[in-house]
C-alpha cells in the first residue's frame, strides 16, 4: 500500500494581522507628519516672535561669555543662566563685558541638575514674567538635545525658542541622549516628574 504525502501548505497571514500592520504603518506616518507640521509651525512662528529673554544653559564658561556678548547687542533683554559657573565668577564674566548684573536683569539660577531640569525649573518663571520667546544659548554639540527638551517643555507653555549655538571642540552627542531626555520631558508633561530613573540606563558614548 502506497501512502501519498500531501505537500505542506504555508499558512497565509490572516487578514486581521495584515490590517493591524497596515494601521500601525499609517499611524506612524500620521504621527511623523503631524510632528513635522508642528515643528515647522514653531520654526516659522519663532522667526516672527522676537525673543524677550536670553536663556543660557550652564556647563561651559564659553556659553556665558557668548551670552555676555549677546547681551550687549540686546541690553533690554533679561538673562537667565541655569546652573552655570559659581555666582561670583559668573557675575564677573558679565560685569567685565559691561553687562548690567542687577538681580532683576541677570538671573543666576542653580536649581537644575541636568538638561531636562534646565527647562522645567525655569518655565514657571518665564510664564510669570510674560516671556513668550527666548534666545537659547548652549554649545553646538549640546544644541540638538537642548532643543528637543526645550520644544517640549517650553513649547507646551507657548514659549518659542531661537537657538544660538556656541562653537565647541567636543564631539556631537549620541542621538540616544536626545531621545532619552525627550522621553523624560514628555514624562514631565504627563506626570510632573522629570524621570530621574531613566538616567540610570547607560548611554552609548
C-alpha positions as CSV (number, residue, x, y, z in Angstrom):
1,X,0.0,0.0,0.0
2,X,1.5,3.4,-1.1
3,X,0.9,6.4,1.2
4,X,0.7,9.7,-0.5
5,X,2.0,12.7,1.4
6,X,0.3,15.9,0.7
7,X,2.5,18.9,0.4
8,X,2.7,21.2,3.5
9,X,0.9,24.4,2.8
10,X,2.2,27.6,4.3
11,X,-0.4,29.5,6.3
12,X,-1.2,32.8,4.8
13,X,-1.2,35.7,7.3
14,X,-4.7,36.4,8.5
15,X,-6.4,39.5,7.2
16,X,-6.7,40.8,10.8
17,X,-2.8,40.7,11.2
18,X,-2.4,42.4,7.8
19,X,-4.9,45.1,8.7
20,X,-3.1,45.6,12.1
21,X,0.2,46.1,10.4
22,X,-1.4,48.5,7.9
23,X,-3.0,50.5,10.6
24,X,0.3,50.7,12.5
25,X,2.1,51.9,9.4
26,X,-0.4,54.7,8.8
27,X,-0.3,55.6,12.5
28,X,3.5,56.1,12.3
29,X,3.1,58.1,9.1
30,X,0.4,60.2,10.6
31,X,2.5,60.9,13.8
32,X,5.6,61.7,11.7
33,X,3.6,64.1,9.5
34,X,1.9,65.8,12.5
35,X,5.2,66.2,14.3
36,X,6.8,67.6,11.2
37,X,4.0,70.1,10.7
38,X,4.0,71.1,14.4
39,X,7.8,71.6,14.3
40,X,7.7,73.6,11.1
41,X,4.9,75.8,12.5
42,X,7.0,76.5,15.6
43,X,10.1,77.3,13.4
44,X,8.2,79.8,11.4
45,X,6.4,81.3,14.4
46,X,9.6,81.7,16.4
47,X,11.1,83.6,13.5
48,X,8.4,86.2,13.7
49,X,8.3,86.3,17.6
50,X,11.1,88.5,18.9
51,X,12.9,86.9,21.9
52,X,12.2,88.5,25.2
53,X,14.9,86.9,27.2
54,X,18.2,85.1,27.0
55,X,18.4,81.6,28.4
56,X,21.9,80.2,29.0
57,X,22.4,76.5,29.8
58,X,25.2,76.0,32.3
59,X,28.0,73.6,31.7
60,X,30.7,75.5,30.0
61,X,32.1,79.0,30.7
62,X,32.2,79.7,26.9
63,X,28.3,79.8,26.9
64,X,28.3,82.5,29.5
65,X,30.9,84.6,27.6
66,X,28.9,84.2,24.4
67,X,25.7,85.3,26.2
68,X,27.5,88.3,27.6
69,X,28.4,89.5,24.1
70,X,24.8,88.8,23.0
71,X,23.5,90.8,26.0
72,X,25.4,93.9,24.8
73,X,23.5,93.7,21.5
74,X,20.2,93.4,23.3
75,X,20.7,95.3,26.6
76,X,17.0,95.3,27.4
77,X,16.6,91.5,27.4
78,X,16.8,89.8,30.9
79,X,19.3,87.0,31.2
80,X,18.7,83.6,32.9
81,X,21.7,81.4,33.5
82,X,20.7,77.9,34.5
83,X,23.2,76.2,36.8
84,X,26.3,77.8,35.3
85,X,29.5,79.0,36.8
86,X,29.7,79.8,40.6
87,X,27.8,83.0,41.3
88,X,30.8,85.3,41.9
89,X,32.6,84.1,38.8
90,X,29.5,84.3,36.6
91,X,28.9,87.9,37.7
92,X,32.5,88.7,36.9
93,X,32.1,87.4,33.4
94,X,29.1,89.6,32.7
95,X,30.5,92.6,34.6
96,X,33.8,92.5,32.7
97,X,31.8,92.6,29.4
98,X,29.8,95.7,30.6
99,X,26.5,93.9,31.2
100,X,24.1,95.0,33.8
101,X,24.3,92.4,36.7
102,X,21.4,93.8,38.7
103,X,19.5,90.8,40.1
104,X,16.4,91.9,38.2
105,X,18.3,91.7,34.9
106,X,20.8,88.9,35.5
107,X,19.1,85.8,37.0
108,X,21.6,83.2,38.2
109,X,19.6,80.1,39.0
110,X,21.1,76.9,40.4
111,X,18.2,74.5,40.7
112,X,18.8,72.5,37.6
113,X,20.9,69.3,37.7
114,X,20.7,68.4,34.0
115,X,19.4,69.4,30.6
116,X,15.7,68.5,31.4
117,X,15.7,70.5,34.6
118,X,17.4,73.4,32.9
119,X,13.9,74.0,31.4
120,X,11.5,72.6,34.0
121,X,12.9,74.7,36.8
122,X,12.5,78.0,34.8
123,X,9.4,77.5,32.7
124,X,7.2,78.9,35.5
125,X,9.5,82.0,35.9
126,X,9.2,82.7,32.2
127,X,5.4,82.4,32.4
128,X,5.4,84.7,35.5
129,X,7.3,87.4,33.6
130,X,5.2,87.0,30.5
131,X,8.0,85.8,28.3
132,X,6.9,84.2,25.0
133,X,10.2,83.6,23.3
134,X,13.8,83.2,24.3
135,X,17.3,83.0,22.8
136,X,18.6,79.6,23.7
137,X,22.4,79.6,24.3
138,X,24.3,76.3,24.6
139,X,27.2,74.5,22.9
140,X,26.8,73.3,19.4
141,X,27.3,69.6,20.3
142,X,24.5,70.0,23.0
143,X,22.0,72.0,21.0
144,X,20.1,69.1,19.5
145,X,19.2,67.6,22.9
146,X,18.5,71.1,24.4
147,X,16.2,72.0,21.5
148,X,14.2,68.7,21.8
149,X,13.7,69.1,25.5
150,X,13.1,72.9,25.2
151,X,10.5,72.5,22.5
152,X,8.6,70.0,24.7
153,X,8.8,71.8,28.0
154,X,8.7,75.5,26.9
155,X,6.7,74.7,23.8
156,X,3.9,73.2,25.9
157,X,3.5,76.6,27.5
158,X,3.6,78.5,24.3
159,X,7.1,79.7,24.6
160,X,9.2,79.8,21.4
161,X,13.0,79.1,21.1
162,X,15.5,80.9,18.9
163,X,18.7,78.7,19.1
164,X,22.2,80.2,19.2
165,X,25.0,77.7,19.2
166,X,28.3,78.3,20.8
167,X,31.2,76.6,18.9
168,X,32.8,73.7,20.7
169,X,35.6,71.2,20.0
170,X,33.6,68.4,21.8
171,X,32.1,65.6,19.6
172,X,28.4,65.5,18.9
173,X,26.3,63.8,21.5
174,X,24.8,60.4,20.6
175,X,21.2,60.6,19.5
176,X,20.3,58.2,22.4
177,X,20.8,61.1,24.8
178,X,18.4,63.3,23.0
179,X,15.7,60.5,22.8
180,X,16.1,59.7,26.5
181,X,15.8,63.3,27.6
182,X,13.0,63.9,25.2
183,X,11.1,61.0,26.8
184,X,11.8,62.5,30.2
185,X,10.4,65.8,29.1
186,X,7.2,64.1,27.9
187,X,7.0,62.3,31.2
188,X,7.3,65.7,33.0
189,X,4.3,66.9,30.9
190,X,2.2,63.9,31.8
191,X,3.3,63.1,35.3
192,X,5.1,66.2,36.6
193,X,8.2,64.1,37.1
194,X,11.5,64.5,35.2
195,X,12.1,60.7,35.1
196,X,15.4,60.6,37.0
197,X,15.3,56.8,36.8
198,X,15.8,57.0,33.0
199,X,19.2,58.5,33.6
200,X,20.4,55.2,35.3
201,X,20.4,53.4,32.0
202,X,23.7,53.6,30.2
203,X,24.0,55.7,27.1
204,X,26.5,54.8,24.4
205,X,29.3,57.2,24.0
